[in-house]
């Protein structure tokens, strides 16, 4: 089976901002994009994106999960990067229209249609290192994806990194490609040296996030995760999982979590840890690596609460449980 996110629908929706207004959205081939070599994005990384999914329900309907939250974050990222403001209603319509165009290609659960809206600066001006792009482009790319856990549930190994951060602190809440690029080298190093799957960035001992996902510690009936600030990504899946945890009667603590407390709690029987994100929803963590030592999280296996939270969210996404929070947009 093809790797996640490597298969694309043959067409995408696209719109251009000329400095004054957004063009009407068009549907064009998704196999290429023409840019001036001096485009702002290629030199000064003026780009942001989103990741969300559409699901096929048993009645044949197609439902997009939490599109409103993703559009809000898309607009916020654009603003924080000094890109031209997006038209949120138009962006939402672009998503709906292109998903509707390829509704027959949306896989059955546990598969889905991954949706990637992208916005970037296009102005050809290599002298604008300290100035924003006045023109830009946004498009919506679609990728049908299968079951992220088709190989079976396995637990991840995380390296706790106290001396570095995923990205610049003021950039953390922006979903921008540069943030992922800045985390690549330490992740590759951790894989090569320690067979780690990911790096959990904990600058100064403050547990934040990994290179591509939010981190949750589950201790009994309590979920502990860092309180929202601008230093890390405000994940939509994170928010969904925390909401479901509250619905299930669990205590949710959004607060500072130190490496010291994390290791102390992780050693307790029954403790669990997980990474949340759009692709995998909730991925169990079994081992933490710190200062050359390995520490099991609980018994090192897949936790029951992690599975329960993921299955509860999947049931809503797949139309097998009531959508009490109004998270689905039926198209």
GIBELDA-V817139 format. One record per residue. PHI is phi in degrees with one decimal (none if undefined). Layout:
# GIBELDA-V817139
phi->PHI
phi->PHI
This chain:
# GIBELDA-V817139
phi->none
phi->-64.2
phi->-63.1
phi->-52.3
phi->78.1
phi->-109.5
phi->-110.1
phi->-127.5
phi->-68.4
phi->-69.4
phi->-132.3
phi->-138.7
phi->-93.3
phi->-145.6
phi->-148.2
phi->-122.2
phi->-104.7
phi->-95.2
phi->107.1
phi->-126.1
phi->-149.5
phi->-84.1
phi->-73.8
phi->-62.5
phi->-65.4
phi->-122.9
phi->-106.9
phi->-130.7
phi->-61.4
phi->-97.2
phi->-93.7
phi->-162.4
phi->-147.7
phi->-96.9
phi->-133.1
phi->-70.7
phi->-59.9
phi->-94.2
phi->-55.2
phi->-51.1
phi->-60.6
phi->-74.0
phi->-110.9
phi->-125.5
phi->53.8
phi->-81.9
phi->-151.1
phi->-145.3
phi->-152.3
phi->-134.0
phi->-139.3
phi->-144.8
phi->-133.9
phi->-112.5
phi->-122.4
phi->-94.3
phi->-96.5
phi->-60.3
phi->-80.6
phi->91.3
phi->-73.2
phi->-109.0
phi->-130.4
phi->-93.5
phi->-91.5
phi->50.7
phi->-61.9
phi->-61.7
phi->-66.3
phi->-67.8
phi->-64.5
phi->-61.4
phi->-69.0
phi->-60.4
phi->-65.5
phi->-65.3
phi->-59.1
phi->-60.6
phi->-65.3
phi->-68.8
phi->-92.9
phi->60.8
phi->-81.3
phi->-55.1
phi->-64.9
phi->-80.8
phi->-92.9
phi->-59.6
phi->-65.9
phi->-68.6
phi->-63.2
phi->-62.0
phi->-67.2
phi->-59.5
phi->-63.6
phi->-59.5
phi->-65.3
phi->-73.7
phi->-66.7
phi->-62.9
phi->-61.1
phi->-115.1
phi->-61.2
phi->-69.7
phi->-95.8
phi->-70.1
phi->-66.4
phi->-71.7
phi->-58.5
phi->-83.8
phi->-75.9
phi->-163.3
phi->-102.4
phi->-79.7
phi->-117.3
phi->-124.9
phi->-72.4
phi->-137.7
phi->-136.4
phi->-150.7
phi->-78.2
phi->-114.6
phi->-59.0
phi->-78.9
phi->-156.6
phi->-81.6
phi->-93.3
phi->-103.5
phi->-65.0
phi->-119.1
phi->-142.6
phi->-79.3
phi->-76.4
phi->-85.3
phi->-122.5
phi->-158.8
phi->-140.9
phi->-131.5
phi->-141.3
phi->-126.4
phi->-104.4
phi->-117.8
phi->-140.5
phi->-70.1
phi->-127.4
phi->-95.4
phi->-76.5
phi->-61.9
phi->-105.1
phi->-61.0
phi->-87.6
phi->93.8
phi->-70.7
phi->-129.3
phi->-94.7
phi->-91.9
phi->-108.4
phi->-115.3
phi->-89.7
phi->-85.1
phi->-110.6
phi->-94.2
phi->-100.2
phi->-141.1
phi->-118.1
phi->-60.9
phi->-160.8
phi->-59.1
phi->-54.8
phi->-77.2
phi->-100.9
phi->-57.1
phi->-85.1
phi->-94.7
phi->-89.0
phi->-123.0
phi->-56.7
phi->-60.9
phi->-66.0
phi->-71.3
phi->-63.6
phi->-68.9
phi->-90.7
phi->-62.1
phi->-61.7
phi->-62.7
phi->-66.1
phi->-62.3
phi->-64.6
phi->-65.8
phi->-67.1
phi->-69.2
phi->-85.8
phi->-127.5
phi->57.2
phi->-81.2
phi->-85.9
phi->-154.4
phi->-110.3
phi->-96.1
phi->-77.8
phi->-133.4
phi->-57.7
phi->64.9
phi->88.3
phi->-92.8
phi->-69.2
phi->-112.5
phi->-150.4
phi->-91.1
phi->-61.7
phi->-143.9
phi->-157.1
phi->-81.2
phi->-113.2
phi->-128.3
phi->-108.2
phi->-117.2
phi->-115.8
phi->64.8
phi->-99.4
phi->-118.0
phi->-106.6
phi->-116.1
phi->-154.7
phi->-60.4
phi->-68.3
phi->-63.0
phi->-149.0
phi->-79.7
phi->-84.6
phi->-146.4
phi->-74.0
phi->-85.7
phi->-66.5
phi->-71.9
phi->-66.0
phi->-54.5
phi->-61.6
phi->-65.4
phi->-63.5
phi->-65.0
phi->-63.8
phi->-65.8
phi->-58.5
phi->-64.2
phi->-58.4
phi->-84.1
phi->86.5
phi->-83.7
phi->-88.6
phi->-112.7
phi->-113.6
phi->-98.7
phi->-160.7
phi->-68.1
phi->-127.2
phi->-89.0
phi->-59.0
phi->-59.8
phi->-66.9
phi->-56.8
phi->-66.3
phi->-65.2
phi->-71.1
phi->-59.9
phi->-73.4
phi->-73.6
phi->-58.5
phi->87.4
phi->-70.5
phi->-135.7
phi->-141.8
phi->-155.8
phi->-109.2
phi->-111.5
phi->-172.3
phi->-62.2
phi->-63.2
phi->-104.4
phi->67.6
phi->-146.4
phi->-111.0
phi->-69.7
phi->-109.0
phi->-111.0
phi->-139.8
phi->-113.8
phi->-112.5
phi->-146.0
phi->50.0
phi->81.8
phi->-110.2
phi->-107.9
phi->-126.4
phi->-73.1
phi->-93.1
phi->60.6
phi->-94.6
phi->84.8
phi->-99.5
phi->-76.9
phi->-81.6
phi->-64.9
phi->-68.8
phi->-57.7
phi->-63.4
phi->-63.0
phi->-63.2
phi->-65.7
phi->-64.9
phi->-66.3
phi->-67.7
phi->-57.4
phi->-60.2
phi->-69.2
phi->-60.1
phi->-88.8
phi->78.5
phi->-98.9
phi->-139.7
phi->-65.1
phi->-89.2
phi->-71.4
phi->-101.3
phi->67.2
phi->-82.5
phi->-99.7
phi->-111.2
phi->-81.7
phi->-118.4
